[in-house]
């Protein structure tokens, strides 16, 4: 039986004399200034609670906070302090009060005013710019359709209203300056406001502007004097000038005004906030300034570090120094790591150790500068490392959440008719909507190829199967059924959008048409934090889709996707989205305002990211357009330093600041700010040596139990611990879960029919069977790096140059079209590679001109069947180029040419046993190219053409001796014959039939991606 217990009594800290003075009622304006931890919010709550306890209802005071969540927290604290519920409290934000006034005093027969969120306002501006009625200057017209122009114009309009200017003043300024851009902005503002009036919508800046006009009405002023006994405002340093003037208007009505703030924590200058607005309120009479002089939050070491940083802030606006009340020393560390993954691994390890020392997960926070670039990746990485995290649903950019990306991709395909292109199809097939992994995709691709070989290779067929579901008909593999179901879902969603259905309903159909929701739900119930995170993101997506204005049809779907994709910061959701406090809080510095934790990690403190400085090069910079000069780098640097100070000041006892060391060629390095805390930075290489994870513990115990050099008692103790962990449910502690201890599996069954081998597969099988197995059977290879991408691009350009007759200028133009899409680790690497590749293209153009008449085929696919030791073997692959040499009346000969884009130049001795060239020769001699040159079986020495290496004006060329001239390699007597290539093929066939894939040391080991843990290199220490 459950019994409801009363809440714990509220623990109220003893106020200081300055806090008592600030909380006491007085007429006029009171400005209370205090640094972080000085008790500003606590004093505000105490002041409101004291007035309510004296008999005044909470509804008779306007209590304003910096955000909706902060206002909700103040309301809860006041009610808890008073001990009884309050009717109709006005605890809100400045914008909430202004909107309430507008709705209260508007005519009853009018539609209520609706507030435009930033993405909606930007979309409104883009819609107006799409069909402009304003004569914009000629130099601006090409930019009108861009998102960047709309965003910058939105900032300019906001600054205009924050200064309480109207379109008439802008027009007069434009005439005075002779500024055509300013005149166009004045006309656009007039049109923008007219549309808003028609639809009864306004943005945040316009809301405050109209509220100020409303307060000047005598009837409204009298009503406010009767309704409120006073106004109390928290975080007033982040008000813009219009908001501060609005508060001044309320004070001018005779309402007592108390504002709390710290000008050195003003970090919202990008929204127009100006701490001068708070201090200008002291110009009212009577007015009082009170400085809070005690730091209630920080330990002594944290306070010293913050004071070291505070000396670099703007002293003109500084509050009085505050002495720390606590005598606990705490700690401050500054660490530099190798790279972001190492930083995340160390942070995760330190978080675990803090909990092991007695802290709760909810006492810990990780703060970073940027949400889009840092918060989402750090959230995913900590979840992967097993750290419970809490992120407010409106903290992350929704369009970057993995589950949301999948649903928006499907919605985009449906809005375009339901037929995805090749890239979209591959992403959807491998997404949770279809659930095919790499092996399943390959199986589906093979099935498609077996039935539709004439239509292209397997990758092409995979890219077409969702747009052409008839390709899937008749396939008996389960992957085809899953793909066909996804194709039906996409077509049905496209039909719904074509009929004008609401976007939220189509999204629900896409979401609920598969078993993905049930799989996520089951995984979440089992305790998966990632699954819970994905479900939270999906819930937020549906909440956003259901908001007004409701989007319908394909156009509405595209608008919805565009709005989400265009968000630079999360949009205000209008709902209470505080984290639940059961995990480590991950937040941005801006969203950390007004909060505190025992231990804080401030991460990613890098030059270029923190401080983030933007040179004044914007097309519509608000400062340049309105004042004639853009915001200077010095002003930006001062605000960035205040933001760093704010982030560090969230820590009560332990502060950990970290950045990463820039790699060679990168501009990245630890921020200048880390050296301003008065603490020596420590470089920490690598990853944690002994991370506090279950996997690390099992690894150490296994190593101790298996090490024959350890004492027997230690080994037995480790084995007992492993057995205990396994009995408690830790699967990885059980021997049956360990690799290498199971008996070898039975040999693979003898392959039925012919064995298919390509030159590269044959090279792997004969070089290192283990590499072949991991690469081709296990599909464990990583995606190709940038150099592999460069090779693909160059080969494609070479193909078009030979088939379409492209000259050097055309080849360079084609390279320029795709170069920016090739991933590089650093900008300098992109530039140096571009120079080398363009030089290689020049050599290629010269070589192609020299051999133009020899060309027979380009990128030629082949397959030919031969017999080796009684087994049918099909040799297959692609040849970059095939030449037909028949000059001077000689007997016609085929020559295979392979273009190389790598840096390494091989010698004739290196290519003497190159199996890929050998396969080309053997295939040509067996008639693989009879359809191109009937009856021509003689083979010229195949050539490797190294485009990066020059011999005069041409690329370096290295040839392999023909099999007719050198059938047997030196020191390798033939076993099968008649050539050394037949011997290599026989060796590969025997490996495949036996099913044993041992590791073999060979020259390719230097660049093998499976070298880690390879038995050819790892020294066995015994079992």
N, C-alpha and C positions, 0 to 999 in steps of 0.2 A: 504494500500500500504506500502510495506516495504522499508526502506531507510537504506543503509549501512553506518554506522558511522565509523570514523577513530578510531583506538585503543587508549586507554588511554595512555598518555605519561608515559614513564618509569621513575619511581622515583629512582634516584641514590643517595645512602647515601654519605655524605661527607667523603672522604678517610682520614685516619690518615697519618701523615708524614711517618710512617713505611710502610704503604700500597703504598704510592706514590713511595717510594724508591724501593719497591719490583716490582712494575709494570713498572718501567723505563727500557728501553732496555740496555743491557750490554753484552759484550762478555763473553765467558766461561760458567761456571756453577753457577747458583744461587739456593741455597736451602733456601726456605722460610718456617719457622717453626712457628706454632701457635696453641694454644689450641682450644677447641670447641667454636664456636661463634666469633672467632677472625677475620673472613672475608677472609679466604684463597681462597675459590671459588670465592667470589666477586672480590678479587684482580686479580685472573686469568682472569675472564671475562673482567675486566677493562683494563688489560694489552693487551689482544687480540683486544678488541674494539679500543683502542687507536692506535694500529699499523695499523688496517684496516682503520681507519679514516685518517691516515696519507698517505694513498694511496696504501698500500700493500693489495693485495687480500687475503681473508681468506684462500684460497686454498694453499697459500705459507707458512702456518704455520701448523704444526702437533700438534693438541690439543688433549691430551689424558686424559680420565677420568677413574674412577675405575670400571665402569659398563656401559653397553649400555644405560640404562635409564638415568644415570648421564650424559653421553656424549650428549644425545639428549637434556637434559635440558640446558647444557652449550651452545650448538649450538643455541637453541631458544633465550637464554639470549643475546648472542653476536649479533645475527641478530636484535633483538629488540633494543639493545643499539645502533647499527650502523644505523638502520633505513632503510635498503635496503637489498634485497636478495643477497645471495652470491652463486657463481657457484662452484660446486664440492668441498665443504669444507671437509677437513680431520679432522673431529671432531669425534673421535672414542676411542677405548680402545687400550692398548698395543697389545693385540692379534689381534684386527682388523687391526692395522697398519702392523703387521707382516704378516698376511694372505694376505693383499693387496700387499705387496712387493713380496711375494712368487708367487702370481698369475701374477703380472706384469712382472716379469723377468723370468718366466718359459718359455720353448720353446712353440711356438704357436701351434704345432701339438699335444701337450700332453693334457690329460684330466685335467681340473682344479682341484686343491687340494680341498678336502672336509674336514671339521673339525668334529671330533668325539666328541659328547657330552659325559658327564660322564657315563650315563647308557649304551650308545652304546660302549664306550671303555671297560666298565666292561664286557659286553656281548662278545666282541671280545676276551678278555682274557679268559673267561669261555669256549668259543668254542675251543681255542687253548689248554687249559688244559684238555678238554674232550678227546682229542686224542693226548696225550703228545709225543713229539719227544725228550724231554729233560729228562735227567736222574736225577730226583729229589731224594734227600736223602730218605731213607726208612721211617724215622719217619714222613715225610711230605706227603707221598703218600695218606694216608686215607683222608687228608683234601683237596686234589686237586679239588674235585667236589663240594665243598661248596662255597656259595656266599661270605662268610666272607673271605676265602682265596683269592678269586679273587679281592675283594675290597682292602685287605691289599697289595697284589702284585701290584695293580694299584698305590697305594700310594708310594710304594718303587720305581717303575719305574719313577713316576713323580719327586721324590726327586733326582734321578740320573740325569735326564735331567736338573733340576733346578740348579744343581751344574756344569752343562756343562761337565759331564762325559759321556763316551761312553762305549760300551760293552767290548772293549779291556782293558780299565782301570779297569773295574770291574773284568775281568778275571785275570788280573795281581794282584789285591788286594786279590782275592780268593786264588791264589797260594801262595802269601806271608803269608796269615793268615792260610792257610790250611782249608779254610771254604768251605765245599761242598755246602751249601745253597747258598752262594754268587756266586759260580761257576755256579750253576743251573740257578740263576737269570740272569747272564751274557749271558748264552746260550739262555734263553727264550727271553731276550731283542733283541737279534740278529734275532730270528725267528719272533718276534712281529713286528719289524721294516721292515723286508722283506715282510711280508704280507701287511703292510700298504703301502709300495712302490708299490706293485703290484696293489692295489686297489686305489692308489692315495688318501689315507686318512691319517690324522695325528691327534694326540691329542694336547691339549693346550701346554703342556710342550715341546713336540717335535717341535711344531710350532715355539716357541721362539728360541729353539736351532738352527733350520735351518735358521731362519732369521738372527741370529748372524753370521752364516757361510756365508750367502749371502752378508751381509754388508761388509765383508772383500774383496769381489771382487772389483777391482779398477773401473770397468765400472759402477757397481751399486753405489759405493761410489760417483763417479762423478755425476751420475744422481741425487742422493739425495741432493748433494750440490747445484745443479742447481735448484732443485724443491722446497726446503724448505729454509726459512730464519731463522727458529728457531723452537724449540720444547718446548711446555709447558705442564706440567703434574700435574694433581690434585690427591689427595689421594695417594701420592707416598709411604706412610708408609706401604701400603698393597701390595707392590711389593715383589716378591721373588727375590732371588739373581740373577737369570738368567735374569729376566726382568730389574732389575736395571743395570746389566752389558750391556744389549742391549741398554739402554738409554746412558750408558757411551760410547758405540761404536759410537752412533750418535754424542755425544759431541766430540769424538775423530776425527770426520770428519770435525770439525770446526763449527758445528751448535750450536748457542747459546741455552743452555738448562736451563729452569726454572722449578723447581719441588716444589710443595707445599705439606706439610704433617705435621702430628703430631705423632711422635713415640709412644706417650702414647695412641693413638687410634689404634694401630696395633692389630687387632683382628682376622686375618686370618692365624694364625700360623698353623692351621689344614690343610691348603692348601700349606704350605711351605713359607708363607710370612715372611719376616725378615726386621724389620725397620733399621737394620744396613746397608742394601743395599742402602737406600736413603742417609744415612749419609756418606757412602764411596764415594759418588760422589764428596764430598768436597776435595778428594785427587787430583782431576784434577786441572790444573793450566791454567788460573786464576779461582778462585772460591770464592764465597761470601755466607755467612750465614746471613739471616735477620730474627729476631724474631718479630712477631706481638705482640703488647703489650696492645691492647684494646679489651675488650669483648663486642661485639655489640649485643649479644643475651639475656643474662640472667638478670633477676631481682636480687636484692641484696641477698635475702635469698637463691635462687637457687645457685647463685655464691658461697656463703659461704659454702653450703653443698657440692658442687663439689670440692671446695678447700680442705675441710676436707677429702674427699675421695682421692683427687689427691696426698696428702702427703704420701699415702701408695703405690703409683705407683713407678715405677723405675725412680729414680731421675736422673740417668745417661743420660737418653734420653729426659729429660723434656724440654719443651719450656719455655721461660721466662714467669713469672706470668703476667696475663692480668687483668687490672682493669675494672670492669663493667662500661659501658657507661650509662646504664639506672639507674635511681634513684627509679624506681618502686620496692617496696619490694617483691611483689609476696608471695608465700607460699611454704613450703615443709612439707609433712606429711608422717609418716611411721605408717602403721596400720597392725595388725595381726588379721586374721579372723578364724572362727571355721574350715572351710573346703572350698574346691574350689567352690561349688555352692553358699555358703554365700559370698565368695569373688566376684564372678561374679555378684551377686545381688546387692552388695554395689557399685561396679564399675558402673553398669548400672544406679543406682540411682544417683550417683555423676555426671555422664555424663549428665543426664537429668537436674540436678540442674545447671550445668555449662551453658547449653543452655538457661535455664530460666534466668540466670544472664546476658545474652547478647552475649554469645559466639556462633559462628557457629559450626555446626557439623564438618566441615572440619578443624577447629582449634584444634581439639582434637585427641589424638592418644593413643592407648593401645599397649604397647610393652612388649614382653615376650621373654624368652630365646630360646625356641625350637619350631620349626614349627610342627613337627609330633605329639608331645605329648601335646602341649599347644594351638597352633594357631587354628587348626581346631575345637577342643572342645569349645574354647572361642568364636569363630565366631558363632557356632551353638547356644550357650547359650545366647549371646547378641541378636542375631536375634530372638530367642524365647521370650526374654524380651522386644522386640519391639524397639531395638536400630538400627538405620541405620548404616551399617558398609560398609567399603570399603577395600577390600583385593585384591592386585594385583593377576591376574590369575595365575602367575607363583610363587606365594608365598606359596600356599598350596600344600601339597603332593596330586597329582591328584587322586591316587588310593584309597584315604581315603574319597573322597567326596561321599555322600550318593547315588546320582544319578549315579555316575560312578561305584560304587560298584555293583549296580544292573545290569548295562549293561555288565560289565566284568564277572559277574557270569553267565549271559546268554551266553556270548561268550565262556566261558570256557566249559559250558555244550555242546554247539554246536561243539566245537573242539573235544569233547570226544564222539561224535556220536549222540548227541541230546537227550539222555536218562539220566536225572538227578537222583542222588541217593536220598534217603529219605530226608536228611537234605537240600540238594539243592532244592528239590521240594517244601518243606514247605516255604523256603525263597522266591522262585520265585512266589508261589501262593499268598503270602502276600505282594509282591513287587508291585510297580506301573505298572509293565508289565501285571499284572493280576488284581490287585486292590481288592483282597478279604480281608476284615477285619476279626477279630476274630469270629464274629457271622456268617459271610458268610462261613468261613472255617468250622465251626461246622456244619452248615447246609449241606454243601457239604459232610462232613464226614459221617453224618447220612444217607444221600441219598446213598452213596457208601456202607455203612454197611447194609442198608435195602436190597440192591440187591446182595451183595457179602459177606454175613456174614460168609460163610465158608472159606473165604480167610484171615481172620484176623480182628482185631478191626479197628476202624475208623482212628486212627493215622497211622497205617500201610498202609491202603488203600490210604490215602492222600499222603503218601510218594511214592506210586507206580503209581498214576493215570497219571502223566506226562510221565513216562517211558512206561506205558502200557495204552495208551489212549482208548483202547477198553473197559476199565472199566467204562468209562464215557458214553458209548453209551446207549441210552434209558433213561437216567436221564432227568427229566423234569424241574429241577431247573435252574435258570439263571447262578448260579455259575458253573455248569457243562459245560455250553456253553463257559464261559470265560476260564475255565481251558483247554477245548478242543482246543480253539483257540490258547492258549499259547503253547500247545503241538505241534500243526501244525507249528507254527512259529519256534520253536526250531528245529524240524526235517528239515524244509526247510533251515534254516541257516546251519545245519550240512551238508546237501547235497551241498550247495554252497561252503563250505570250502572243501568238498571232491573233488569238481571239480576244486579247485585251485583259487577260487575267492579271490580278495583283501580283506583284513581284514576290511578296511574302508567301503567297500560296504556291507559286512555282518553286521557290526555294524549298518549301516544306516537301513538295513532291520529290524533288531531287534527293533530299536528305533521307526521306522515309522509304524510298523505293528499294533500298538494299539492306543488308544485315549490318551495315556499318554502325548505326545507332546502338543496336543491341550488343555488338562487340565492344563498343566503347563503354557502354553501361556496365557490362559484366566485368571488364577490366578495371573500371573505376571502383566497383564494389569490392574487388579484391585488394584495393589499396593503391592502385597506380596513380601517382600524382600527375603524370603526363596525361592520362585519360581524363581525369577531373579537369585539368587545364583546358583540354580540347573541348570538353562539354561546355565549360564556362564560356569559351569563345563563341561556340555555336549559338548558345542562348543569347549572348549579346548581339550576334548578327541578326537573329530573328527579331529581337527587340528594336534594333535600328531599322529593319525593313518595315516594321509595323507603324513607324512614326508618320505623322503628317509632314509634308503632303504624301499621300499614298501613291506609290509608283505603279504604273500599269503598262503592260505590253512590252515589246522589244525595246522601244525607245526609253521607257521607264527603267528597264533593267540596265541598259547601258548607262543611263544617268546615275543610277544607284551605284554601279560599279565604279564609275568615274569619281563620284563623291568620296567613296571610301578610299580609292587609290590616291586621291589628291590630298588626303589629310597629312599634314606635316606633324601635327600633334593630335592626341586623341580629342574627339569632340566631347563637350559636356553632355552627359547623358540625361540629366534631370532626375537621376535616381540616386539613392544612397548606396555607395559602392565601396565602403570601407573594407579593408582586408579583415579577415576573421581573427587574426592574431595567433594562429596555431602553427605558423611557420615563420621563416626568416622573411622580413619585409624587404622587397625589392622596389625601389622607387627612384625617381629622378630628383635632382637637387631642388627644382622648382616645386615639386609636389611634397617635399619634405618639410616645407615651412610649417611652423607651429607644432612640430612633433619632436619626440626625443626617444632615444633607446639607450640602454646601458652600454652596448658595444656597437660601434659603427665601422663599416669598411667603406671607404671612399675610393672607388676603383676607376681605372681607365683615365688617370690624370695625365693626359698626353698633350704635348704641344700640337696645335692644330685642331684639337678637340676641346681642350680646356687650358688656356682660354681659346674660344672659338671667335676669331676675328674676321670680319667681312670688310674688305676694302670697299670704299664708296664708289662702286661701279654700277649700281642699279639704274635701270632706265627711269624708274619713277621713285627715286629715293625721297621719302617724306621730308627730310631735312633740307635737301637741295631744292625741291619743288616749292616748299612753303617758306623756307628761311633763306634760301640762296646758298646754303652750305650743308653737305651731308654730315651725318653723325661721324665723329672722328674715331680713329682707332684708339686714341687715348680714353675717350668716353666708354668705348666698348670694353677696353681692358679693365677699367675701374669697376664696371658692372660685373665682369667675369670674376674678378677677385672677390667682390662682395658675395657672389654666388658660391664660390669655393669656401669662403668663410662661413657662410650659412650652412653648407653641407657638413663641414667639420664640426660646427657647433651643435649638431644634433646628438653627438656622443656625450654621455654623462661621465663615464669612467674610463673607457678604453676607445682610442681612436686609431684606426689603421688606414693609412693612405698608401696607394700603390699605383704604379704605372708600368710600362714595359719599355725595354731597350729597343731602339729602332734597329732594324736589320741594315746591312750594308746597302747603300743606294736609296734608302728610304729617308724621308724627312722626319719620320716619327722619332721622338725621344720624350723622356719624362718631362712634364710641365715645369716651368719655372716656379710654379706655386709650391711644389713639394719642398723646395729649398727655403721657403719663407716661414716654415713652422718652427724654425730653430732646432730641428732634429736632423741628425746626420742620416742620409739615405743609405740603405744597405742593399747591395746587389745579391739576389738569390738565384743562382743558376738552376736550370732543370725543373723537374717536378718534385713534389714531396717524396722523400725517401721512404717514409713509412706512413702512408695515408691511413686514416682511421676508417677503413671500410671493411666490410665482410670479405670481399675478394682479397684485400691485402692481408688480412689475418689468416685466411685459408692458405694463401701463398706462402707466408712465413712458416706456418705450421707444417705444410707439406715439404718445404725445403729442409726444415729441421729433421723431420721424420725420415727423409730419404738420404740425408748426408751421412755416409758411412764413417766420416772422420769425427762426427760428434759422439759424445758419450752415450752409452746405451740407455741410461736413465732419461736423458734429454729426449732421445728419439721416441722412447716409449711414452713419455709424458705428452709430447706433441701428438702422437697417434691417439692417445686417450682424449685429448681435447678435440681433435677432429671428430672422433666417434661421438662425443657429447654434442657437438654442434650439429652433426648429422641427425642425431636423435631428436634434437629440438626443432628440426624442420629446415635447416640450412642445407639445401640440396647440393650446393657446390662443395660442401665438406665431405660428401660421400664418394668413395672411390669409383663407383660406377659412373660418376659424372666427369671423371678426369680423362683427359686425352692421353693416349699412349699406354694405358694399362690394359685395355681390352685386347683380347686375342686378335690376331690379324683376321680380317674378313676373308671369306672364301674367294678364290680367284674369280675374276670377272668371267662370265660365260663367253664362250667362243663367239665372236661376232658373226651374225648371219649375213650371207651375201658378200658383196664387195666392200672393202675397207676404203673409205674416202680420206685422202691426205692432201693437204696443201703444203706449199713450201715452208711457210712459217710454222705450221704444226709439226712438220717433219724435223725442222731445226730444233724445236723444243723437245720433241721425243728423244732425239738422239743426243742432244746436249744435256738436258736434265729432265727426266721423266716426271719428277716431283713438280717442277715448274709447269709442265704441260698439264698435269692433273689439276693443279690449283687454278690455273688460268682458264683452261678449256672445259673442264668437267665441273669444278666447284664454283666457277664464275666469281672468283675472289679478287680479281684484278681491280685496281683503282681506275677512275676515269682518267683519260689522257690529259697530260699537262699541256701548257701553252706551246711547247715545242712540237708536240704531236699535232696540235691544232694548226700550227704553221705549216707542217708538212702536208696536211690535208688541203689547206688553202692553195699552196704552191702547186700540188699535183692537179687540183681542179683548174687552176689558171693555165697550167701547161696543156691540159687536155683541150681546153677551149682554144688556146693558141694554135694547136695543131689542126683541130677540126674546123675552126672558123677563121683561120688566118689572122689572128690578132698580132699586131705589131707591139713593140716595146711600150709605147705610150698607152696602148689599150690595156696591156697587162698590168701596168702600174696603176691605171685607173681602176681596174677590177680589184687590185690589192687594196687600194684606198677605201673602197666601199665596205670591206669587211674587217679591216684591220682593228678598228675600235672594239669589235666584238670578241677579239681574241684575248683571253685572260692572261695578265702578266702580274708577277709578284711586285713589280715596282715600275715607276714611270721611265726611269733611265733604261731599264731592260727593254721596254717597248721601243724606245727610240733607237737603241743600238741594234736591235733585231731588225727594225725596219730598214736601216741603212744596209745591213748585210743581205737581206732578202731582195731588196731592189737591185743591188749589185749582182746577185745571183740570177735575177730575171734578165738582166742585160746579157749575161753570159749565155743564158738559155736561148734568148732571141738570136744571138749569133750562131749558136750550135744548130738551132732549128733551120735557119736560113741555109747553112752549109749542107744539111742532110734532107732538104725539103723533098727531093725527088725519090728518096728511098722509102718514104713512109708507106706502110701497108695498113696498119690498124693502131688504134689508141685505146687504152684501158680495155683490152680485149679479154673477155672471160673465156676460159677453156676448161675442158675435162676430157681425159683420155684414159682408157682402161689398159693396164698391162698385167702381166702375170709374174709373180715373184714367189718362188718356192711353192708353187701350186696354189697360191691364193690370188684372187682377183683384187687388184688395187686400182682405184680410180684417183689419178692425179688431177687436181683442180686448182683454180686460182685465177688471178688477173695479171696480165702483163701490161706494164706502163705503156710500152710502145713496141711494135713489131715492124722491122724494116725488111724489105725484099731487095737483096743485092744481086743485080744481074748486069753489071757494067762490063764493058769491054768484051762482050761475048762469052764471059765465064758462065759456068753452070749456075743457075739461080740458087741463092742461099737465103735462109731466114736468120735474122739477128734480133735477139731480144735485148731491149734497152730498159734499164731501171734507173729512174731519177732519184737521187739522194739529196735530202735537205739538211742532214745533220752536220755537226761540226767535225766529226772524225773522218779523216781521209784514209782509206784502206789501201794497202799495197797489193801488188799482184800475188805475193805470197799469202796474204791474208785471204784473198778470194779464191785461191786455188781449190779449196774444199768447201766453198760456199754452197750449201745444199739447195738454196732457193734458185740460184742460177743453174745448178745442176738439174733441178726439176724442170726448169724452163727448157733446157736443152733436150732432155729426155722426152718431154711432152711434144716438142716440135718434131723430133725425130720419129715419134710414133704416130704422127698424123693429126695432132691436135688442131692444127691450123689449115687442114686440107680445104676447108670451106672458103678460106681466104686466098690460098695459093695452091690449087689442086696439083697433087703430085710432087710438090716441093718438100723434100725431107732432109736435104742437106742443111747443116746448121753452121753459121759463122760464130765466131767467139762472142758470147754475150758480154755486154758492157754495163758497168756502173758509171753513171754521170754525176759527179759531185758538184752541185751548183754553187756551194759556198767557197770552193777552191778554184783558183784561176791558173790556167796555163796560157799566158798571153791574154787574148780577148775571149778565150773559150773556157768552159769548165774543164776540170780535170777528168780524165776518162781512164778507168782501169778495166781490163778485160780478163776473163777466165778462159783458160785453154779449152778447146772443144773436147767432148768425150771421145771423138774419133781419134784425136791426136794424143790424148792422155786418158786412157780408160782406167788406169790404176794409179792411185796416189803413192807417193814415195813413203816407204816404211809401212804401208798398209796393203799387204797382199790380199788379193780377191778371195772371198769365201763363197760367194754366190755368183757374182758376175752377171752379165759380161762387163759391167762398169762399176766404179765405186759408188755411183748413185744407187744402183740396184742393191748393193750391200747395205747402204744406209736405210733403204726402204725395208729390206728384210729385217734389220735390227728393230725398226719401229713396229713392224707387224708383230714380231715376237713379243715386244713389250705390251702391246695392246691385248694379245691373246692370253698372256699370263696374268695380266691385271695387277702387276707389281710395279709401282712407280717410285723407285728410290731416288734420293737426292744425289746428284753427281756434280762435283766441282768442275766448272768450265769457265771460259773467259766471260760469258754473260753474267756471271755472279756479281761482277762489279756494279751492275745497274739493275739487278733483279729486285723487284719489289717484295719478294717473299723471302729475302735473306734473313730477316729477323726470325729466330727460332729454327733455322734450317739445320737439320742433323749434320750437314757437311761442315758447319761452322761452330755449332754449339757443343761444348765439351760435356760429356756425360759424367755426372758425379755419383752415379749409382742409385740403386733403389732401396 
